[in-house]
Amino acid sequence: MTAPPGDTGAATDAFCQAWAEVLHAGHGGTLTPGTRRRLVARTTQLLNRARNDHPFDPASAEQVGALLVHAHYTDPAMLASAVQLVQEPPLPDGRGPELAGAFAAGWAVALREQTLHEQESIRLAADSAREDAERALSASEARFRALFESAAIGIGIGDTEGRILEVNPALGELFGARVEDLEGNRVDDLVHPEDTPGVWEAYGDLISGKRNRFQCDKPYYRQDGEVVWTHLTVSLIRDEQGDPKYQVAMLEDITDRYRLQERLRHQATHDPLTGLPNRAAFFERLEGLFEDPAPGARIGLCYIDLDGFKVINDSLGHEAGDQLLVAVADRLGAALAPTGHLLARLGGDEFVVLLEHCRGEQQAVSVAKTVLHALGHPLPVGDHQLSVGASVGVLERTVATTTPMAAVRAADLTLYRAKEEGRGRWTLFDPGRNARAVNRYAVSVRMPAALDRGEFYVDYQPLCALPDGALVAVEALVRWRHPQLGVLGPDEFVATAEETGVIMPLGRWVLEQACGQAAEWVRRFGDAAPQVNVNVAGRQTRNPGLVSDVARILHSTGLDPRRLQLEITESAVVGRDDQSLKALHALVDMGVTLAVDDFGTGWSNLSYLRDLPVAGLKIAGSFVSDLHDPAKDEALGWRIVGGVVSLAHTLGLTVTAEEVETEAHAERLRAMGCDWAQGWHYGRPVRPGEISQRIAAGNSAHNR
């Protein structure tokens, strides 16, 4: 381990000198000068290690705290000075609070052990006094009295009725009272509002004889009204028959340690920039609402993201950005203070409001409107008056119908809907849209590794010649066997694959599978094997590597290029000069044929049919399926289909009709001269083995 570059010898020497002064000024008991010098040297060495080593190891700082207690440095004022000193810069990576906490923890643990040792000595002395009463009562009483009167911790003795019989001087000093002022009072007169029911349940068990001892940290009021925090240990003293006789309470003053822990806890649960509760505090509060909710309990979340913060941060600098965040926090805090709702900063420019015991959507929406109104006026930042709006995702749910993480995710997704819809607004949670967004997110997260896991497979749907129903081609249709969502069709993930770029490796994989399967059919069935059609997404056609990928796959599988047809969409090519058009021509020169898929779903600019090197087109299934709809003009629909067939034949193209489901429609298309048909009337997408059986049967049965 090495010290960080910013730590200099001068700084180290200064720290060592300051540390030595703290120990010399503190109470060192009866230490000799030599012992004290060795203590200073050892603790300085350990602190320098804790301040400078990487990674940070709290053990060195904890050991320093323990060494001081063992040397009788137990004055809280000395502890406060030491805690302040060990945090003084220069310190690497902001480890000051962590270092101080480790030192204080080591000091506290050692002091606790020392105190408990004294307590155990006292308890043993008390037991000894009872057991030896008949043999050496006077000697035992003398020893007990010495311990009782001179102990550094407060001790009180009471009966099993709860009356305080006797207290030592240390306990009187702890309460800021005279000994006689405490004696005669009842234990339950010392109840503090922060006492938990568990404390008094344990006390009741003790005085009834169900337990012999209990410990807890408990606050008390001093006579001057100040609160003192103590570590309380109460032991039961029994008589010769084992019945409860007395109770002995020992109280250690831990006020300084408690306040230090509270400061450290505040630092851990609050944002250092704005002073608002941080992400950890927000989730702790949110999860607490789910631990034991009342029937019908509801919560609300307003997830807030600033609009335009990045522009301000980048143009005016991070310092101005930080000042703006502080101003936003102050403005929102003031606006929401009357409501009593928790406002937290989650990080960056994201804030959240938690509505406990929400009364319904209207209350949550009202809070969102309050947020937008509060940020509707410019904020003073330095010499600027900065305008920054916000978008708010509003969620209001019953606690029983969600979980903490699901609620936050839903509010976050709702926030981004607000941004997509124009910013500067609130948007209410929509379960349906949220479910679709969650599903899309689940798909996008798992998809990159799904290929490696073998979760994709390919089915094949028959394309048959309309004149005789013979199987002439099959369309390769990729499926995803998702472990949580079940089997997904292309419509459920291909668009996401295009957005994320996964379509490139996925498309290559589908092409490899389809070409390999087609080559296998050729080897088994010769000329009876069908052509294979593979869909190519627009992003694939614009990929410079498409032509080389197809050439490599055809070569590796041994498939004749003439048995491969690639189906492209109308949007795959923008115009005559589009780079993808050159790739398509190169594929055709290779011997591969092209077809336009879903013709009629786009703008259907007929001029591009003249420029594309296509051999066929597929009439969009919506045209044929509309013929089933009684609300649509069937005669007009058939005229449109007939016009497309006539146009395609004029251009020398083969026409395939999709979604053909009845023999009547097949007969009508046959009469129009349509070439091929595809749909459930001719066969649903199936596994390769079923296609093999159909080929082997001689293509005679086409209605499945």
Summary of the structure (lengths in Angstrom):
residues: 704
radius of gyration: 40.5
end to end distance: 73.8
largest distance: 126.4
contacts: 2175
relative contact order: 0.05
helix: 53%
strand: 20%
